């Protein structure tokens, strides 16, 4: 599968889409600055500068000690969908792959956080694409993160708040998901930290895997 | 020079302004309403800045931050001059935002503010609609309020940076059905164009075709289906949009 087309496609991510993430925030969601738990899907964008392929280096920013590697199921939209019911949502999906949703660790969901989510190379996208009909149980897939060939994170799409079909339907209620767009269904909780020199792989059992080295970003602040 | 992109009789053309309206790259002269307008450039990443004029922040009873409040747009949100935008029927407060849009001309990474403007290809006008009823306090301003289909307008023209000179000395205004409802000057930005490029390029690569919407001054008022909204910046252009009735969000 090629990368999405910059200028035409958008990669959206859904935050707070695991029950355990929501539970860990608990009462905080009803206090300042949120005041109420979220109603619509909590969405962010991974722009084209973040998109990389299997094997490409993830630059570790010079001002950051470690970043989190979040494994997520990713739906690649096959045809435009706007206000599509959950029962029809999967017929608009071309296929699924895996994405490593890299972030600078942060605990705030109030502002868009592009400084923590949108740095160069922060969205390694798997190259395998598996059609929705080839997957038996979308909502019971095992997600894994490996750091230097050690399994450090094991999660399952069973823990999702909105299932794949519900999430895509709910997003399509707000705006059009276009053919070629990607929706990150939800970054698994307990995302491990990775540092310069590590090799990080995220995979979904029997579906897709993307592996990337983490490399220290040259400190460009002096050059420019 | 000023350049636009339009579709006429099934073909994409470059166009320039002309006394009657516009002149296509094949020489034909047309009126503005004869063509379908696209954004004057093919935007790549579209950034927007919130609360970047002190008077607008005050209007919303919000404190501007020392760092720019940046958010991103989905590509389906972007549309051109003279297009129609849906106004959700269940919203009590949807407003326009007249903004100077900066179009990046060459890659910027770790750029200092003093050099930042050399990375600008040119400028255009933006109207960055918000549906305030749909704001939630998660990744605020959230996409539901700020990235709706065809609710981020760009155009009509891209004007070269060297013809604009100082981007911090431009009068901007919005007219709703011909009446001026918003006025401001880019000199009152909290974070100017050069600072925004410095800020962004300090942590990510900013690329040719990226667009930065630089925020709006005070004077945002509710608009209704049927309204004609013109956002205008002196020397840059006059961007027209029409509001049409749309259904609200049943769920979510």
Boltz contact constraints between the chains, C-beta under 6 A:
constraints:
  - contact:
      token1: [A, 6]
      token2: [B, 44]
      max_distance: 6.0
  - contact:
      token1: [A, 7]
      token2: [B, 42]
      max_distance: 6.0
  - contact:
      token1: [A, 7]
      token2: [B, 44]
      max_distance: 6.0
  - contact:
      token1: [A, 10]
      token2: [B, 74]
      max_distance: 6.0
  - contact:
      token1: [A, 10]
      token2: [B, 75]
      max_distance: 6.0
  - contact:
      token1: [A, 33]
      token2: [B, 137]
      max_distance: 6.0
  - contact:
      token1: [A, 34]
      token2: [B, 137]
      max_distance: 6.0
  - contact:
      token1: [A, 38]
      token2: [B, 136]
      max_distance: 6.0
  - contact:
      token1: [A, 38]
      token2: [B, 138]
      max_distance: 6.0
  - contact:
      token1: [A, 40]
      token2: [B, 144]
      max_distance: 6.0
  - contact:
      token1: [A, 40]
      token2: [B, 252]
      max_distance: 6.0
  - contact:
      token1: [A, 42]
      token2: [B, 138]
      max_distance: 6.0
  - contact:
      token1: [A, 43]
      token2: [B, 143]
      max_distance: 6.0
  - contact:
      token1: [A, 44]
      token2: [B, 139]
      max_distance: 6.0
  - contact:
      token1: [A, 45]
      token2: [B, 72]
      max_distance: 6.0
  - contact:
      token1: [A, 47]
      token2: [B, 45]
      max_distance: 6.0
  - contact:
      token1: [A, 47]
      token2: [B, 72]
      max_distance: 6.0
  - contact:
      token1: [A, 48]
      token2: [B, 45]
      max_distance: 6.0
  - contact:
      token1: [A, 49]
      token2: [B, 204]
      max_distance: 6.0
  - contact:
      token1: [A, 49]
      token2: [B, 205]
      max_distance: 6.0
  - contact:
      token1: [A, 109]
      token2: [B, 138]
      max_distance: 6.0
  - contact:
      token1: [A, 112]
      token2: [B, 71]
      max_distance: 6.0
  - contact:
      token1: [A, 112]
      token2: [B, 139]
      max_distance: 6.0
  - contact:
      token1: [A, 114]
      token2: [B, 70]
      max_distance: 6.0
  - contact:
      token1: [A, 115]
      token2: [B, 203]
      max_distance: 6.0
  - contact:
      token1: [A, 118]
      token2: [B, 204]
      max_distance: 6.0
  - contact:
      token1: [A, 119]
      token2: [B, 203]
      max_distance: 6.0
  - contact:
      token1: [A, 119]
      token2: [B, 204]
      max_distance: 6.0
  - contact:
      token1: [A, 120]
      token2: [B, 204]
      max_distance: 6.0
  - contact:
      token1: [A, 120]
      token2: [B, 205]
      max_distance: 6.0
  - contact:
      token1: [A, 170]
      token2: [B, 252]
      max_distance: 6.0
  - contact:
      token1: [A, 173]
      token2: [B, 249]
      max_distance: 6.0
  - contact:
      token1: [A, 173]
      token2: [B, 251]
      max_distance: 6.0
  - contact:
      token1: [A, 173]
      token2: [B, 252]
      max_distance: 6.0
  - contact:
      token1: [A, 174]
      token2: [B, 144]
      max_distance: 6.0
  - contact:
      token1: [A, 175]
      token2: [B, 76]
      max_distance: 6.0
  - contact:
      token1: [A, 175]
      token2: [B, 148]
      max_distance: 6.0
  - contact:
      token1: [A, 175]
      token2: [B, 149]
      max_distance: 6.0
  - contact:
      token1: [A, 176]
      token2: [B, 76]
      max_distance: 6.0
  - contact:
      token1: [A, 176]
      token2: [B, 149]
      max_distance: 6.0
  - contact:
      token1: [A, 178]
      token2: [B, 76]
      max_distance: 6.0
  - contact:
      token1: [A, 220]
      token2: [B, 110]
      max_distance: 6.0
  - contact:
      token1: [A, 221]
      token2: [B, 110]
      max_distance: 6.0
  - contact:
      token1: [A, 224]
      token2: [B, 110]
      max_distance: 6.0
